[in-house]
Amino acid sequence: MSVFDRIELADLRVFLTILRTRSFKAAAIQLGVTPSAASHAMRRLEERLGAKLLNRSSRAVAPTDTGLALATRLEEGFDTIASALAGIDAPGAGRFGALRINVFADAAHLLIAPALPEFAQRCPDVKLTVVVEDRPIDIVAEGYDAGIRYGDYVPEDMIAVALSGPQRWVVAGAPAYLARRGEPMRLSDLAGHNCLQLLLGDNSTYRWELNCSEPGAAPIQRGISVPGLITINNTAATITAAKAGVGLAYVLASRIAGELADGSLRVVLPAHAADGEPFHMYYSSRRHKHPALRTLIDIMRGQQSMPALS
């Protein structure tokens, strides 16, 4: 009996997942098993191979030279298997397995949530996990198949697919706040207002990007600092605060479409609204043939009136 015959593919998958996440606990969560089961799988694999694959300590997990060499070859092998399965020309073929993506909050609200009903109907056997967070991450190292970010935040070594057109950023306030503090008519008027500060995923404060050109001139977008004592890192909380009259908010126009329609928020300084980067789905070249990912992308592009991928 060959070594391969005595090794479970599931154990190899556990090994690769531990290597990607650098953590037995994180790998176990991703695979839906206990940390103890992941540890047993690794012990079983190393015993059957007669080689140590991972160096473990109380704070870190790292591959041995043998483990790193094996992981590289296994990735190639699993990619070949995935390509073969994806190429099966049969009803429902390829709509299998699991899909794990990391998205930021606005994309979850505007793109993912509306796409879920159709995705569930078209890919009923796919286990989809959507993790919502705004911090910058390495999707490959953390075990994700893909991520959604604005185009200028996509790493250069990733494949990126636009999911939308440019996104319109506006300044908005509640009618009660504007009645109390006055409506700003010029950018300089923002100095006399409470502007809700936006905290980015890397814990830096975002400068409001606004059109600073004169009326009738070509748009000139520039980041400007605005005054404000309240900083929030969540769009939903920012919108709630703005509706409550706490201050002016800098948000995507599409994110407050309902509030603009019902009058609970009003756009101010409309001539200074600015276009930002489109939403992009991005992934490594190793993940681009995942059929369920392609389906999800096509659904979201269709909802934004963009052509499906060819």
C-alpha positions in Angstrom: 0.0 0.0 0.0 1.4 3.4 -1.0 1.8 6.3 1.4 -0.9 8.1 -0.5 -3.4 5.3 0.1 -2.8 5.6 3.8 -3.4 9.4 4.0 -6.8 11.1 4.1 -7.2 14.1 1.9 -9.0 15.7 4.8 -5.8 15.6 6.8 -3.9 17.3 4.0 -6.6 20.0 3.9 -6.2 20.5 7.6 -2.4 20.9 7.1 -2.8 23.5 4.4 -5.4 25.5 6.4 -3.2 25.5 9.5 -0.3 26.8 7.3 -2.4 29.5 5.8 -3.8 30.8 9.1 -0.7 30.1 11.2 -3.0 28.9 13.9 -4.6 25.6 14.9 -7.6 27.4 16.5 -8.2 29.6 13.4 -7.9 26.6 11.1 -10.3 24.7 13.2 -12.9 27.5 13.1 -12.5 27.8 9.3 -12.9 24.0 8.8 -15.7 23.6 11.3 -13.9 21.2 13.6 -12.4 21.4 17.1 -8.8 22.4 17.7 -8.3 19.0 19.2 -9.5 17.3 15.9 -7.1 19.5 13.9 -4.2 18.6 16.2 -5.0 14.9 15.9 -5.2 15.2 12.1 -1.7 16.8 12.0 -0.3 14.2 14.3 -1.8 11.4 12.1 -0.4 13.0 9.0 3.1 13.4 10.3 3.2 9.8 11.7 2.1 8.4 8.3 4.7 10.5 6.4 7.4 9.9 9.0 8.3 13.6 8.8 7.8 16.7 10.9 5.8 19.3 8.9 5.1 22.1 11.5 7.1 23.7 14.2 4.7 24.6 17.1 5.2 26.9 20.0 2.7 28.4 22.5 2.5 31.5 20.3 3.2 30.5 16.7 3.0 27.8 14.1 5.5 27.7 11.2 6.3 25.1 8.6 9.5 23.1 8.5 11.4 23.0 5.3 9.8 19.7 4.5 6.3 21.1 5.4 6.8 24.2 3.1 7.9 22.0 0.2 5.0 19.7 0.7 2.5 22.6 0.9 3.7 24.1 -2.4 3.2 20.8 -4.2 -0.2 20.2 -2.5 -1.5 23.7 -3.6 -0.6 22.8 -7.2 -2.4 19.4 -6.8 -5.5 20.8 -5.2 -5.7 23.5 -7.9 -5.5 20.8 -10.6 -8.3 18.9 -8.8 -10.5 22.0 -8.6 -9.9 22.8 -12.3 -11.0 19.2 -13.2 -14.1 19.4 -11.1 -15.0 22.9 -12.4 -14.7 21.6 -15.9 -17.3 18.9 -15.6 -20.1 19.7 -18.0 -23.1 18.5 -16.1 -26.2 20.2 -14.5 -25.1 21.8 -11.3 -21.5 20.7 -11.7 -19.0 23.0 -10.0 -21.6 24.5 -7.6 -19.9 22.7 -4.8 -17.7 23.1 -1.8 -17.3 26.2 0.3 -16.7 29.9 -0.5 -15.3 32.2 2.1 -15.0 36.0 1.5 -14.1 39.0 3.5 -15.9 42.3 2.7 -16.2 45.7 4.3 -19.4 46.9 5.8 -20.7 49.2 3.0 -20.2 46.4 0.4 -22.0 43.9 2.7 -25.0 46.2 2.9 -25.0 47.3 -0.8 -23.8 44.3 -2.7 -23.8 41.1 -0.6 -27.1 41.3 1.2 -29.1 41.9 -2.0 -27.3 39.1 -3.8 -27.8 36.4 -1.2 -31.4 35.3 -2.2 -30.4 34.6 -5.9 -27.0 33.1 -4.9 -28.7 30.7 -2.5 -31.1 29.7 -5.2 -28.4 29.2 -7.9 -25.8 27.5 -5.6 -27.9 25.6 -3.0 -25.1 23.3 -2.1 -22.4 25.9 -1.5 -21.4 26.8 2.1 -20.9 30.6 1.9 -19.2 32.4 4.7 -19.2 36.2 4.6 -16.9 37.9 7.2 -17.6 41.7 7.5 -14.7 43.9 8.7 -13.0 47.0 7.5 -9.4 46.4 8.4 -6.8 45.7 5.7 -6.1 41.9 5.5 -4.1 39.4 3.5 -7.0 37.2 2.2 -4.6 34.4 1.2 -2.8 34.2 4.5 -6.1 34.3 6.4 -7.8 31.6 4.4 -10.3 33.6 2.3 -11.2 32.8 -1.3 -11.8 36.5 -2.1 -12.4 39.9 -0.7 -14.3 43.1 -1.6 -12.7 46.5 -1.2 -12.6 49.8 -3.1 -10.3 49.6 -6.1 -7.5 51.6 -4.7 -7.3 49.3 -1.7 -6.8 46.1 -3.7 -3.3 44.7 -3.4 -1.4 44.9 -6.7 -0.7 41.1 -6.8 -4.4 40.3 -6.8 -6.9 39.8 -9.7 -9.6 42.5 -9.4 -13.0 42.6 -11.0 -15.2 45.8 -10.8 -18.6 45.2 -9.3 -19.9 48.7 -9.7 -19.3 52.1 -11.3 -17.7 55.0 -9.4 -19.3 55.6 -6.0 -20.7 59.1 -5.1 -19.6 60.5 -1.7 -21.8 63.2 -0.2 -22.2 65.3 3.0 -25.6 64.9 4.6 -27.4 66.1 7.7 -30.7 65.8 9.4 -33.3 68.6 8.9 -33.4 69.3 12.6 -29.6 69.7 12.8 -29.6 72.0 9.7 -32.4 74.1 11.2 -30.4 74.4 14.4 -26.9 75.0 13.0 -27.6 76.4 9.6 -26.9 74.8 6.2 -23.4 75.1 4.9 -23.2 76.8 1.6 -19.5 76.8 1.0 -16.7 74.3 2.0 -15.4 76.9 4.4 -18.7 76.8 6.3 -17.8 73.3 7.5 -15.5 74.9 10.0 -18.5 75.9 12.0 -20.1 72.5 12.1 -19.8 69.2 14.0 -18.6 66.8 11.4 -18.8 63.1 12.3 -15.2 61.7 11.8 -14.7 58.5 9.9 -12.2 56.0 11.3 -10.7 53.6 8.8 -9.9 50.0 9.3 -6.2 50.8 10.0 -7.3 53.2 12.7 -6.5 56.3 10.8 -9.0 59.2 10.4 -10.2 59.6 6.9 -10.1 63.1 5.3 -13.3 64.0 3.6 -12.6 63.8 -0.2 -14.7 66.5 -1.8 -14.8 68.4 -5.1 -13.0 71.7 -4.4 -13.3 73.2 -7.9 -15.1 76.4 -8.7 -18.6 76.1 -10.3 -18.4 75.2 -14.0 -14.7 74.1 -13.8 -13.4 70.6 -14.1 -13.7 68.6 -10.8 -10.7 68.8 -8.5 -11.0 66.3 -5.6 -9.0 67.0 -2.5 -9.0 65.6 1.0 -9.9 68.2 3.6 -9.8 68.1 7.4 -13.1 68.9 9.1 -13.8 69.7 12.8 -15.7 67.2 14.9 -15.4 65.5 18.4 -17.1 62.3 17.5 -15.3 59.5 15.5 -17.0 56.4 14.4 -15.7 53.4 12.4 -19.1 52.1 11.3 -21.3 53.5 8.6 -24.6 52.4 10.1 -23.7 54.0 13.4 -22.6 57.2 11.6 -26.0 57.3 9.7 -27.9 56.8 12.9 -26.0 59.6 14.6 -26.6 62.0 11.7 -30.3 61.2 11.7 -30.4 62.0 15.4 -29.0 65.4 14.7 -25.5 64.9 16.2 -23.7 66.3 13.1 -22.9 66.1 9.4 -22.0 62.8 7.9 -19.7 62.0 5.0 -21.2 58.8 3.4 -21.9 57.1 0.1 -25.0 58.5 -1.5 -26.2 54.9 -2.3 -25.8 54.0 1.4 -28.4 56.6 2.5 -30.8 56.3 -0.5 -33.6 55.4 1.9 -32.9 58.2 4.3 -32.8 60.7 1.4 -36.1 59.4 0.1 -37.9 59.6 3.4 -36.4 63.0 4.3 -34.6 62.0 7.4 -31.4 63.1 5.8 -30.6 65.8 3.3 -27.5 66.3 1.1 -25.7 69.6 1.6 -23.0 71.1 -0.6 -24.2 69.0 -3.5 -21.8 70.7 -5.9 -18.9 69.4 -3.8 -19.9 65.8 -3.9 -17.1 63.6 -5.2 -16.8 60.3 -7.1 -14.8 57.6 -5.4 -13.4 54.2 -6.5 -15.8 51.4 -7.6 -16.3 48.3 -5.5 -14.0 45.5 -6.6 -14.0 41.7 -5.9 -10.4 40.5 -5.7 -8.7 37.1 -5.4 -5.5 35.3 -6.1 -4.9 33.5 -9.3 -5.3 30.2 -7.5 -9.0 31.0 -6.7 -10.2 32.5 -10.0 -11.8 29.3 -11.3 -14.1 28.8 -8.2 -17.5 28.5 -10.0 -19.5 29.7 -7.1 -17.4 32.9 -6.8 -18.0 33.6 -10.5 -21.7 33.1 -10.0 -21.7 35.5 -7.0 -19.7 38.1 -9.0 -22.2 37.9 -11.9 -25.2 38.3 -9.6 -23.7 41.5 -8.0 -22.7 42.9 -11.4 -26.1 42.2 -12.7 -27.7 44.1 -9.9 -25.5 47.0 -10.7 -26.4 46.8 -14.5 -23.0 45.6 -15.4 -22.3 42.8 -17.9 -21.5 39.3 -16.6 -18.0 38.0 -16.9 -17.2 36.4 -20.2 
